[in-house]
Amino acid sequence: MSWRPQYRSSKFRNVYGKVASREHCFDGIPITKNVHDNHFCAVNARFLAIVTESAGGGSFLVIPLEQTGRIEPNYPKVCGHQGNVLDIKWNPFIENIIASCSEDTSVRIWEIPEGGLKRNMTEAVLELYGHSRRVGLVEWHPTTNNILFSAGYDYKVLIWNLDIGEPVKMIDCHTDVILCMSFNTDGSLLATSCKDKKLRVVEPRSGRVLQEASCKNHRVNRVVFLGSTKRLLTTGVSRWNTRQIALWDQEDLSMPLIEEEIDGLSGLLFPFYDADTHMLYLAGKGDGNIRYYEIGSEKPYLSYLMEFRSPAPQKGLGVMPKHGLDVSACEVFRFYKLVTLKGLIEPISMIVPRRSETYQEDIYPMTPGTEPALTPDEWLSGVNRDPILMSLKEGYKRTSKIVFKAPVREKKSVVVNGIDLLENVPPRTENEVGSTVLLPWAQGGSLGPSGLFWGQGLSAAQPAAAFWLSAPSPKTVVRSVQPGAPCFKPGGCTQMSSVMLLIFLLIKSSWNNTRKCWGNIEEAGFLAECMHRVGKSNPSKEEVRCCRCIARAAELQKQRGWKTEGLQSRRLCSSPAAALLPSPCSSFGCSSGSRTRSGG
């Protein structure tokens, strides 16, 4: 009998990638330049979230999917983190809840209002502190509502119960930075890749390591569970520094089932698996190609299908959930590609070519929906349950009715596995506690008629408690006030020495700009003159603060071009500067006098 080549038939062998037209892309987005190996993008059926570049702290954009085209530079952002945002993930069951983690060691939960943001959002509905170093990864549990996993650079994985807002379990089996986390279908197993070159399969509730592989020939970077096939796929680098993928049996990690080299490029390979079509997508960071394979149950397990090519390099990719796809166009997968050089987010649809316009049941089986299968208490007690499935034919546009309720809790110790996690958290910096707060000009403050900054925690009656620096753009204000403490009372304000201020100016601006700001430091002359006007040789601390405010107000009066006849008065009582002074200053002989601003 003559030999015949065996061809494998597949309904997905002609899948092709279709890039959206320019008017359906998102343009003008300052995508972050952070080199952390994450996607910096998260998508669901309603919103697109992208981590952006920011001068101070961390921020990300949340854009409704229908708002395509060019995004304005002043578009509102979520900007509550004090450090760079490293990862963001949407809640799979509540479409307006997103989790973020940052270099400031915190994990935060945000509730996006209906229709998107109208102004900058700085207050999270829930702030989670438990890691002692920056947090690089967050993952939601696939079948349980309000269970969140976070992995930090302290080598720990914390499991958070958002119903109570506290960690309930800790996985501390890793000896280096955790690079990736992936769940199996029902969330009963967690696979992790680590910088210590080990691949682990962990039972998350007990923290017990079920399987462990020491990958010497295949340095693992990313891992993904292949649905319910009881297999894992990893991407990494071979001993020859070529990009490589490997297929593993989750019950025996002693040896990979197969290893396959991809190419000799250096960028990280991101794997994406579609359990409904059994297709695997491989996208390289820094190149524009997306390869896709079909996973089989028998050898050779991996069948190469095709490759999508693009000249624009990708920094990361967001993936649309199944219930957000366009089934009328036979779309089986959709990427949102981050093109940093162009500031562009580009949707790429993977389409199965079909002539019929009817619903194609063979490529759209029942898929996990937006209803959770378990509550946090059920999952923590040991119950496992497969996700609740839905049909894309009728219910793919149905919205979930679940509402997130942030717990109200008091501050107390966080004890997990007998260890108080808060003991390992480094003390919060002055920028966080507010004793000396540097407020960017764009963060929710306004400029009062005196030219002083009225920021968060300052009222119109206390404008003199801050002083305005003529610093270069972005303008910055140094606020020396404890939040909520009234000024001009003992303990209400704190002093900032000229040396500290000078160090700040030297770091923040060039020498020319520092010289321009020098007049703000040399206020001793104004202070001495004002003390002379008060007529006391040994004033109290409250009187010194009052005089400092008067001197600064007089300087602002000159800078703003107000009429200066009142400056000739003995105690500045008839000048517009007197309108800036709080009432306690009148007890030191600085009566308010005329409070009418003339000119300006």
Disulfide bonds with the S-S distance in Angstrom:
Cys546-Cys585 2.48
